């Protein structure tokens, strides 16, 4: 008895799917291995609104931090590095103060890197301070 083996030919409309499961499994492994799982960290802050009003007396004046062109100026006369600013803000002992005494005024002028801006906000908030941001409104034409 002799057996005949017949070659089965694929029809024109058939798609070969024999290795599809293997390819999908390899793609799944590839995407699992190349995915980065990063947990973003940050802080939540409430930005108070206000206007430039009457001048405060020297004893009531809140510390002001001006960020301008990559430099930091405190109380309009002291230029500091980011580390010196960190020491200055921690030296204010904002956690022991109440009310308006916890306010630190921050303004940005010129070109200020976002890293410096948000690092300054985080410093004040971590020291239990309240951030007051100075902004100039642009007139609409």
C-alpha positions as CSV (number, residue, x, y, z in Angstrom):
1,X,0.0,0.0,0.0
2,X,1.3,3.1,-1.0
3,X,0.2,6.4,0.5
4,X,-0.1,9.5,-1.5
5,X,0.9,12.8,0.0
6,X,-0.9,15.7,-1.3
7,X,0.5,19.2,-1.0
8,X,-2.1,21.5,0.1
9,X,-1.8,24.9,-1.6
10,X,-2.9,28.1,0.1
11,X,-5.6,29.9,-1.6
12,X,-5.2,33.5,-2.7
13,X,-7.3,34.9,0.1
14,X,-5.7,33.0,3.0
15,X,-3.2,34.8,5.3
16,X,-0.5,32.7,6.9
17,X,-1.0,33.0,10.7
18,X,1.2,30.2,12.0
19,X,3.8,32.5,13.5
20,X,1.5,35.3,14.5
21,X,1.2,34.2,18.1
22,X,5.0,34.0,18.4
23,X,5.4,37.5,17.0
24,X,2.8,38.9,19.3
25,X,4.5,37.3,22.3
26,X,7.9,38.7,21.3
27,X,6.4,42.2,20.8
28,X,4.7,42.0,24.2
29,X,8.0,41.1,25.9
30,X,9.8,43.9,24.0
31,X,7.3,46.5,25.2
32,X,7.4,45.2,28.7
33,X,11.1,45.4,28.8
34,X,11.4,48.9,27.3
35,X,8.7,50.6,29.2
36,X,9.9,52.9,32.0
37,X,7.7,53.2,35.0
38,X,8.5,56.5,36.6
39,X,6.6,58.0,39.5
40,X,6.3,61.7,39.1
41,X,6.8,63.7,42.2
42,X,5.8,67.3,42.9
43,X,3.9,69.5,45.2
44,X,0.5,71.0,45.3
45,X,0.3,74.7,46.0
46,X,-2.4,77.3,46.1
47,X,-1.4,80.5,44.4
48,X,-2.9,83.5,46.2
49,X,-4.2,86.4,44.2
50,X,-3.5,90.0,45.1
51,X,-2.6,93.4,43.9
52,X,0.3,95.8,44.6
53,X,-1.1,98.0,47.4
54,X,0.1,100.3,50.0
55,X,3.6,100.0,51.3
56,X,4.1,98.0,54.4
57,X,6.2,99.3,57.3
58,X,9.7,98.0,57.6
59,X,8.9,95.8,60.6
60,X,5.9,94.1,58.7
61,X,7.7,93.8,55.4
62,X,7.6,90.2,54.0
63,X,10.9,88.9,52.5
64,X,10.9,89.2,48.8
65,X,12.8,87.0,46.3
66,X,13.4,88.3,42.8
67,X,14.4,85.8,40.2
68,X,16.0,87.5,37.2
69,X,18.1,86.2,34.3
70,X,19.3,83.1,36.3
71,X,20.2,85.1,39.4
72,X,18.5,85.4,42.8
73,X,18.1,88.7,44.7
74,X,16.6,88.7,48.2
75,X,15.1,91.9,49.7
76,X,16.2,94.0,46.7
77,X,19.9,94.0,47.8
78,X,21.3,90.6,48.5
79,X,22.4,88.4,45.6
80,X,22.4,84.7,46.5
81,X,23.0,81.2,45.1
82,X,20.2,78.6,45.3
83,X,22.0,77.0,48.3
84,X,22.3,80.4,50.1
85,X,18.6,81.0,49.5
86,X,17.7,77.6,50.9
87,X,19.7,78.5,54.1
88,X,18.1,81.9,54.2
89,X,14.5,80.6,54.0
90,X,15.1,77.9,56.6
91,X,16.6,80.6,58.8
92,X,13.3,82.5,58.7
93,X,11.6,79.8,60.7
94,X,8.4,80.2,58.9
95,X,6.9,77.2,60.7
96,X,6.9,79.2,63.9
97,X,5.1,82.3,62.4
98,X,1.4,82.9,61.9
99,X,-0.7,84.8,59.3
100,X,1.0,87.4,57.1
101,X,4.4,86.7,58.7
102,X,4.6,83.4,56.8
103,X,4.4,85.2,53.4
104,X,7.4,85.2,51.0
105,X,7.0,87.3,47.9
106,X,8.4,85.8,44.7
107,X,8.7,87.7,41.4
108,X,10.3,86.7,38.1
109,X,11.9,89.2,35.8
110,X,13.5,88.5,32.4
111,X,14.5,84.9,31.6
112,X,14.1,82.6,34.5
113,X,14.6,78.8,34.2
114,X,11.6,76.8,35.3
115,X,13.8,74.6,37.5
116,X,14.9,77.7,39.5
117,X,11.3,79.0,39.7
118,X,9.7,75.8,41.0
119,X,12.7,75.0,43.3
120,X,12.2,78.4,44.9
121,X,8.4,77.7,45.3
122,X,9.2,74.3,46.8
123,X,11.7,75.7,49.3
124,X,9.1,78.2,50.6
125,X,6.4,75.6,50.8
126,X,8.6,73.0,52.5
127,X,9.5,75.6,55.1
128,X,5.8,76.0,55.9
129,X,5.7,79.4,54.2
130,X,3.0,81.0,52.0
131,X,4.0,82.0,48.5
132,X,2.8,85.4,47.1
133,X,3.6,85.6,43.4
134,X,4.0,89.1,41.8
135,X,2.7,89.3,38.3
136,X,2.2,92.2,36.0
137,X,-1.1,92.1,34.0
138,X,-0.8,92.7,30.3
139,X,-3.4,95.0,28.9
140,X,-5.5,93.5,26.1
141,X,-5.8,95.6,23.0
